[in-house]
Amino acid sequence: MAISDPVEPIPPIPMTKKRANPLRPRIARLALCIALATASPMAAAQIFDDLTVRSQSPETTQVSIQFNAKVRFKRAVVSSTNDLVTIYFEISGLTGDGRSVFEESRKWSGSDLAPSFQLRYFSASNQPAEKRLEITFKNPVEGIKAGPGADEQSFVLTFRKPAGAIVRPDAVAGPKPVSLPPETAVTGILSEPDRLQAEMITVARAAFQRGDYENAIAQLNKLLNTPPGLFSQEAQELIGYAREGLGETKRAQAEYALYLRLYPDSEGAKRVNARLAVLNAAPATETTASAPRARKPVTTSWGGVSQYYYGGKSKIRDEFTIVDPISGATQIDTQSLSSTDQSAVVTDVNYNLRHRGAAWDTRVTVRDTYRHSFIEDQPNRNRLSSAYVDLKHENSRFATRLGRQTATSGGVLGRFDGAVASIGLRSDKVRGGVEAGQLVDPGLGGDKRFYGVTFDADRLRDSIGIGFFATQQNASGDLDRRAVGGEFRYFADNRTMFGLVDYDVFFGKLNIASVQGNFGWGRKFGVNFLYDYRRSPSLQMTNALLGQPQATLSELSQTLSQEQIKQQAIGLTPVARSSSLGVTSALSSKWQISADYRLSSVSATTATPTLPASEPTGHIKTTSMQLIGTGVFSPSDVFVVNSSYLTSRAYNAWLIGLSSRMKIGDAWTVEPGIKYYVQDNASGSKSERFAPVGRFAYKRNEHLSFEAEFNLERTRTEADASKEDLLSLFYYAGYRYDF
């Protein structure tokens, strides 16, 4: 969860002049949380982890988009031209700062499965905490559906294959088996579990027909992991045939032997015994399960280079009403101040290389960002956010990632230099792993190193998966955190649910408890929900160093006992709670409406010798509605009307916003918008903000594009004896080259 108020639509504007500010108590309250949190683990990190395009069935293609963060799907919009899909979502742990423009793209070159398309990630115009993912296809595709993936880090997109698509298997198979066994006879109406099995067996048989044995095995394993049903016997026989097709003799023999134990008196037992006799008589040189199978090596690379100039200016005008205590005369004192808030060129380089050959899958990822500042008190900065090697061995189910990476599970707190590794255990469903490394952004307490173990079981029953972890973190050699936790995953068609628990056994305190889910009924209606409890930042002994002159826990222990350090760390680590419920409903083929209700709060913190205690925020309630239209004014446009009402103990606020996305020809994209925000503070002051926004993009070709954006804000704050006007302009312009 973001520590800064996740529901304030437009964040406060940084100013360079000291003056009275009616929002200062709340800003100071949140500053403590931000100082504790140091840097968000996703700040300037690589957002896309992997992109997979595969055949889901003979008629459909599936695109799986994997993130380097936990994501929460909210809604998806498909343009009337069927060449643009917009997914609105949130990222756990990323702050809602609307001014930090962080974008990323990924290109798919196209194949028989799908036309070329581009992924673009950036913040939504009217809701800084809400993120937007655009998938833009070169050519329209039909039957598009978008939703959450099988875990908290992915989205899935499905659509009908282009006309004339031919799926080419990527494996050079071993000796093909004889013709497949007959299909299971079906009489009457199938139950829901049997209907799902029927769909999987149909997809598997279609994969057999085109020689795609890998996909057939994937579907059959999925079926066999469901409770026994009408098609389980057929699937057990077919998976032996698929193993034969890949030349995996020992695995095929094992599958056939299991079939005979389960169905010894069946009609299929004769066919299976015949296949076993053929395999037993095969030469010893035949490919075995332990040997790498002959798959044609494939090497691919992708990435991009971008350079943007970011600029920002503000002009402040203050009016103070001064009353002479003797004469009662009124005098207005006016002061003005102009400043340049930011001026920098940001260069980003992103490179990925992947090689698949035999049983090994190797991937190299590097992402570096350099910020050159033209303002004296803002230093230049280079940030190597990702630099790792991924290794996976299919037969042994061994996987490891080595280098600089961002953790999303296992109880690790953010970016680190180190390694995670896992291997399949007795069952194909179960994995065990280890993790170790050093945090890149340690914050308080010096160098932070960790180590831990993980255990993961997927598809245990139907679509359920679970995971467990235990981890310990030390700061400069002193114990900082010791935690255990678990994850729960449920994934099925149009239904997902994910849960996380993190408990610190050293403190004896709950650190995180979170659950989120999505339920959909086609493209007509959807519901999403969230409950999130977390100590923010994560509970650590080094939190007690905030506001202390000591730099390490060892130094602090010279004046405080371990129990006193514990209590101070707990007192300085607020608890952030958030719950939300959202619904999305299609009104027509062009319009859909969504509504969200969010309830959030941040607890109080205790005083230290150098920091005063902070009050709790109380409940902050936000009600939002969004009306989204596609093809309203032109075939490819997307039009959004957004309204939010926020209430809290410190202030009440309204936000109204309009935004649109229009394509002009094949090269230009224009996104104009406007926001109006009004806030009534409990102190008696009132703030109003008016902000026109514009974004422009010119696509020179499939690789090169130019972009620019401006955000002009006019803010007026009125109190009993003062008025303040602020005019602020934020803008950026640059290019992006993707390959």
N, C-alpha and C positions, 0 to 999 in steps of 0.2 A: 504494500500500500504506500501511496505517496504520503510523506510527512506533512508537506505543505497542504493546505486545505484542498482536497481533491475535487471540491464542487464549486469553488469560486470560478465563474466563467472567464473573467479577465483578471490576471494577477496584477498586484501593485506595480507601478512603474518606478524603477530606480531613479533617484534624484541626487544631485550633487550638493545641494544647499541645505543646511540645517534649518529646520523651521518646525512649528507646531504641526502635528499631524494627528487627526482624530483616529486614524487606523493604527497608530504606533503600538498601543498595548497588545493588540492581536498579533501584529507582525513580530513584536518582541517575543511573544509567547511561542510562535512557530519557529523563531530563529534558533531557540534551544534545540528543538527537534532536528532542524537541518544541520546544526553543528555536530550533533551526535551521529547523524547518519553519514557524515562526510560526503563521499561521492556516491551517486546512484550506480549500482553495478552495470546498468545498461547504458549509462551516459557515453556517447560516442563509440559504443561497442558495435560489433557486427550483428545486425538483427536477423538476417536470413542465415540459416544453417545449411539447409539442403532443399533441393527441388527434385521431385520424382514424377515422371510422366510414364504411365503404364496402361496396359489394356486391362480394363475391369471386366469386360464381357465382349462377346463378338461384336456388339453394337456400340459400346460406350468406352470412353477414356476417363481415367482418373488422374488428377493432378494433386499431389500431396506437397504442401508447403510447410517446411519445418523451420521453426524459429529458435533462436538462441535465448529465449525468454519464455516465461509462462504467459500465455495469452488467454483472454476471455472474449469469446465470440458474442457479439450483440445482435447484429443484423446484416443482411446482404441485399444489395440492389443490383438487378440486371437491367442494362439499358434496353430500350425498345429495338435497337439495331443488333442486339445479341453479340456485340463485340467489346463490351465493357462490363466488368463485374466489380462492384465496390463493396468491400467488407468493412464494417465499422466494428472496432474492438478496443479493448484496454490491455495494458501491459502491467503485470504485478511488479511493484518496486520501482516504477519509473515515475518521476515527478511530473506534475502537470504544468510545467512552465511553458506557457504559450509562446514565449519569445525565443526559446532555444530551438531553432529549426534544424531538425535532424531527419534526413531523408536517406533512402537507400533504394537501389534498383537491382533487378536481376533479369536477365534476358534468356528466353528459350528460343533456339534457332528454328524449331519446327521439324516435323517428321510426318510419317503416315498417320500417327496417332492424333496429332493436333497441329494447327497452323502455328506459326511463330507468335509469341506473345511476350509481354514485358510486365514484370511485377514492379510496383512503385509503392513505397511505404512513406507516409508522412502524417503530420498532425492534422486532425480535422479543423476546418476553419472556425467553427463556432464553439467547439468544446475542446479546450486544450488537453484535458485528461483523456479524451477519446482519440484514438488513432484510426488511420484510414489505410487500407490496402486496395490498390487498383490493379486489376488484371486486364490489360488491353490486348486484344487479339488482332492480328493483321487482317484476318478474314472472320466473318461471323460464324458462330457455332450454335447448334440447336440443342434444346433440352438442358440448359445449364441449371445446376443445383450447387449451392455452396453452403458449407456448415463447418462445425468444429471437427477436428480429427480424432484419432484414437487415443490421444493424450493431451495434456495441457499445453503442448508446444506446437500444435499443428492445426492447419485448416485443410479441408478437402474440397475439391471442385470436381464435379463430374459433368460430362456432356456427351452428345452423340458424336461418333467418329466422323471425320470428313468423308464425303462420298468417294468410294473407290479405295478406301484405306486397306492396306495389306499389312498385317502384323508379321514381322520377320523375327523368328527366334534368335536369341543371341548366343545360343549354345550349339556346339557341334555334338550331337547326341551319339551315344554308343549304339549297339545293335538294337533296332526297333523290335518290339515284341509283336506277336501275332495280333490279329484283330481283337478289338476290345470285347469284354463280356457283354451280354445283353443288359439293357436298361431294366431297372426295377419296375414291375407292373404296378400301376396306380389305379385304384378303384374308389369311387366316392370323392367326397370333399376332403382336402388335406387340412390337418390342424395347422396352426400358425408355426410351431417348431418344424413340422415336416415340410411346410411350404418354403421356409428359409433354407432347409437342407436341399430341397429340389432346385432352388436357384443356384446354390453352390455347385451341385453336381452337374448342372447344365453348363455352367461356366468352365468347370474342369474338363468336361468332354469336348467342349469347343476348343480349349487349349490343346488337347490331344490331337485334334484334327489338323492343326497348323504346326505341330511339332514343338509347341511351347511347353515342355514338360515342367519347367520351373514354376510357371504360373499354375499349372495343373496341381502340382504338389502343394502350393500355397493354399489353393482353394480346398483341397482334400484335407489338409491339416486343420484348416479352419472348421470344416464340417466335423471331423473326428473329435475336435475339442468341445463340441456341443454334446448335450445329453443324448444317449442312444435313441435313434429314431428309425424311420422307415428306410432311409438311404444309407445308414451306417455300414451295413454289410457290403453294399456295392462299393462304397468309398474305400473300405479296407482292402478290397481286391484291386481296385483301380490304382491305389497308391503304390502297390507292388509293380504294376505295369509301368508307372511313371518312373520309378527308380531304375527299372530295366532300360527305359528309354534314355536315361542319362548315363548308362553304363555303371551304375552303382550296384554291383552284384550283391555284396554282402547286405546292404540295406534292403534290397529287394527280397532276399532270402528271409531276412528278419520280419519284414511285413507279411510275407506269405505264411511264415510259421505262426505268426500271431493270428492270422485269419483262420488257420486250421484249428488252433486252440479255441477260438471263439465260436466257429461255425463248422464243427467236424463232420456233421451229417448233412450238410447243405449240398445242393446241386453244384454250387461253385467250387466245392472242395475237389472235385475231379479235375477241373481246369487248373486250380492252384497247384495240385500235386504234379500235374503235367509240366507246369512252368518250373517248379522246383527241380524236377528231373533234368530239364534242359540246362538249368543254371549249374546244377551239381556236376554235370558232365562237361561244362565249359572249360577251356584251357586256363591254366593258372595265370596266364599273362593278361587275362581280361581285367578291365578297369575295376577297382574295388572302391569301397566307400572311403578308405583312408587315403587314396591317391587323388591328386587334383584332377578333376575332369577336364576334358578338352573343351575349353570355351575360348572363342576368338578374343584375343586381347583388344581392349578398347580404351583409348586415352582421350579425355576431353578437358577443356579448360574454359574458364569464364571469369569475368570480373569487370572492372571499370576504373576510370580515372575521372575525377571531377575537380573543378576549381570554381569557387564562388567568392565574390566580394560581399561582405556583410557590413552595412553601415547603419548608424542610428544617431539622431539628433533630437534634442528636446529644448523647449523654451518655457520657462516658468515665470508667471506674473503673480505676485502676492499683493493683496490689499488688506491693511490692518486699520481698524477703526479705533482712534485714540480719543478719549473724552477727558477734557481738562477738569481736574477735581474741584477747582475753585469757581471757574466761570461756567462750566458745563458745556463749553464749546466743543464741537466735534471736528476732528481732523482725520483725513484719510492718508495714510502713508503707503506709498506704492513702491515695490521693488521688483526688478526683473533680472533674470539670469538665463543665459543660453549656454549649452554645453554639447560636446560630442560624446555620446555614450559608448559607441563602439565603431571601430574602423579596422577591419582585418580581412585578409585573404586566407581562406581555408582550402587546403589541398588534401584530397582523399584518394588513396590508392587501395584497391581491393583486387586480390588475385587468388584464384582457386584452380588447382590441378587435380584431376582424378584419373586413376588407372585401374582398370578391372581386367584381370587375367587369371586363368585357372580358378583357384579357390580364393585368391586374395583380392581385396578391394582396398585401395590406398588413396587417400585424399590429403592434399596439402592446402592450407588456407593461411593467407597473410592479409592483414588489414592495418593500415597506418594512416594517421591524420596529422597534418602539420598546420598550425595556426600562426600566421605571421601578423602581428599587431602593429598598427601605425600610431598607437597611443602610448605615451611614455610609461604610464603606470600600469599598463596591461602587458605583461611579458609574452614573448613568443612561447609556443608550447608544441611539443611533439608527443603524440600518444600512439604507441603500438598497442592496439586493442586486441588483435588476434594474431597468433603465429603458432600453428600447431599442425601435427600430422595425425591423421586418422588411419588406423589399420584394422581391418576386419578379415577374419579367416572363416569362410562359410562352413566348412566341414566340422571344425572343432567348435564353432560358434564363439571364437575368441575375438575380442574387440578391445582396442585401447586408443586413447587420445593423449598425445604428448605435446607439451608446450604451453604457450599462453592461451588461455581459454576462459570462458565465462561459465560458471556453474549454474545449473538450474534445478538441481536436486542433490540428494545425499547430504543435506545439512551444511553445505559449503556456502560461505558468504561472499559472493561476487567473483570478480576476475582473479585469476591466480596463475602462477607458473608452476606446473607440475604435471601429474599424470592421473588418469582414471583408467581402470582396466576391468574387464569382466569376462567370464567364460561360462558356457552352458554346462549345467550339471547333468544329473542322470536323465532328467526329462527335458524335452525340447522346450518346455514352457518355463523352465526355471534357470535363473542366472545368478551367479555369485560374483562379487567384485570388491576391489580395493580402490582407495583414493588417497592422494598425498600431494602436498604442495605448499606454496607460500603466497599469501595474498599480495596482489600488486599494489593496491591502495589500502595500506594497513590502518591508517588513521591513528587513534590514540594508542600509546603503549609500545611503539616500536614494531619490529618485524613480527608478523603473525604467521605461524606455520600450523598445519593441520594434517591429520591422517584419520582414516576411517574405513569402514567396511559397508558394503551394500548387499542386499538380497532382493531379487525381483522375480515375480511369478506372473506371467501373462496368460490370458485366456484360460483361467482356472476352471471356470464354469460359465458357459455361454460367452458373454462378452465382459467378464470381470477380470481385473488385474490388481495386484497388490505389490507393494514394495516396502522394504524396511531399511533403515540406516542407523549407524552409530558413529559418532565423530568426536574428536577432541581437538581443540585449538589452543595453542600456546602463544603468548606474547612476550618476546624477548626471553623465552625460557620459562615463563611463569604460566600456570594454568589460567586460561582465559574463558574457555567455554567447553562443556562436555554435554553432549546432547544425544538423544535417541529420537527416532520418529518413524512415521509410516505414511504411505500414500495409497490412495484407493482410486481405481479407475473403472468406469463403466462406459462402454461405447457400443451403441447399436444404431440402426437406421433412425435418424431424427431424434435420438435420445442420447445424451451424454451426461455424466456426472463425475466430478473429480474432487478428491478430498486430500488434505494434508494436515498432519499433526507433528509438531516439533516440541519436545519436552526437554528442558535442561535438568539433568539429574544432579548436577553440582549445586545449582541454586534451589532445586526442588520447585521450579516454577514452569508453568506452561509458556512457551515462547510463541508458537503459532498454532492456530486452529482455523482451518479454512475449508469451505465447501462451495462449489459452484456447479451449475448445471444448465443445460439447454434442452428444451422439448419443442419439437416442431411438428406441424401437420402440413407437409408439403411446403409450397411457397405461399400458402394462404394465411397461416397463423403460427406464431412462435412465442415461447416464453423463456426468459433467462433469469437466473437468480444468483445471488452471492451472499454469503456470510463470511466475514473475515475478522479474526481477532489476532492481533500480533503486537508484540513489543517492538517498538520502532525507535531506534535500530534494534537489531537482535540483541538479546540480553547477553552481556559480556562483562567480565570483571573490569576491563579497561574503561568501561563507561564511567567508573568512579573517578577517573583522572580528569574529567571535564571540570575546568575551573580550578584545577590544582596546580601548584608550581612543579610538582614531581612529574617526571617524564615516563617512568616505568612503574609497574606494580611492585617491584623490589624496593624502589625508593619510597613508595607510598607505605609499604609495610613497616617502614622504620618508625612511623608515627601512628598508624592505625593497625588494629588486629585484622585477621582475615575476615572475621564475621562483620566487623565495621565496614570493611571495604565492600563486602557483599551487599550490605544494607544500603550503602551509599550508591552502589551501581543500580540496585533495584529502584531506589528513589529517583534517580536521574534518567531512568528509561521509561518513558510514558507508554501507555497502552493505547493503540489506535484500533477502534472498532468501526466496522462498516458493513452495512447490509443493504441490498438493493433488490428490486424486482422490476423487470421490464417485460413489455409485451409488444409484439409487432404484428400488424394485421394488414393484409392486402385489401384495398378498397376497390380496385379495378385493375385492369392490365397496365395502367400507367401510374397509379397512385398507391402508396402505402403509408400507414400512420404508425407511429410507435410512441410509447409512453414509458417513463422510468421514474421510480421513486427510490431515493437513497437516504439513508439515515447513517450519520457518522459522528464520531466524537474522538477526542484525544484527552487522556487523563492528565492529572496534575503532576508536577515534579516537586521534589523537596529542595530546600535551600542548602547552599554550600557556603564556605567562608567568602567566596568571591561571586557567587551567583544567587540572586533572590529566588524564592519559590515561585512557581507559576501556577495559575489557576487552571482548572479544567475548562475546555471549550464548551462543555455542555453539548446537547444534541444539535447537530446541524442537519436540517431537513431540506432536501431538494426534490422538486417535482419538475420533470422535463417532458416536453412533447415535441415531436418532430414529424413533419409532413414532407414526404419525399415523392417527387414526380419524375418520370422518365419520358422523354419524347413529347414534352409539353409544348415547346415552342419550335423545336426542330427535332429530326429523328434521333439525334445522338446526345441531346442535352440531358442533364440531371439537375433538378431544381429542388432546393431544401429550404423549408421554413422551420426555424427552431425557436422555442420559447422555454425559459426556465424560471422558476420561482424558488428562492432560497430564504430560509428563516433560521435564525440562530439567536443566542442570548446577546450577542454583540451587535448584530445588524440584520436587516432584511433586504433582499435584493431581487431585481427583475432583470432578465436578459432576453432580448428579442434579436434574432439574427436571420438574415436572408443570404443565401449563397447559391451559386449556379455554376455548372460546368458545361461549356459549349465548345464544339469542334467547328472550326472554320476551314473547310477543305480537308485535305489529308494531312496537312503539316501543322496547323495552328490549333492550340487549345487555350481558351480564355476562361478564367474563373473569377468573376467579380463577386463581391459580397459586401455586406454592411451589418454592423452590430451596434445595438444601443443598450447601455447598461446603467441602471440607477440603483443606488444603495443608500438606505436610511440607517444611520448609526444610532446606537443606544445613547451615545453622548449628546445627541441633538444635531449633529452635523449631517450633511447630505452630499453625496457625490454622484455625478453624472458623467458618463463616458459615451462618446460617439465615435465610431471607428469604421471608415470605409477600407476595404481590403481588395487587392487585386493580384492575381497570379497569371502569368503568361508563359506559354511554352511553345517553342518552335522546333519541330522534329525535322532535322535536315535529311536524315536517312535512318535506317534501322539501328545504327550505332551511335550517331551524334545528335545531341539535342541541346538547345539553349533555353534557359529559364530565367525568369525574374519575378520578384514579388515585392509589393509594398504594403505597409500597414500604417495608416495615419490615424492617430488618436488625439481627440480633444477631450480633456478631463477638467471638470469644474467641481471644486469642493467648497462648500459654504458652511460656516459656523456662525456663532452669535456675533463675533467681532472681527471676522476675517473671511476673505475670499481668496481662493487660489485657482489660477488657470494654468493648465499644462498642455502644451502642444508637442506631440512626440511623433517622430517619423522613423520607422524601421523598414529597411529594404535590403534585398540581396539580388545579385545577378551573376550569372556564370554559365558554364557549360558542363556537360557530362558525356563521356564517351564509354559505351558499353561494348564488350566483345564476348 
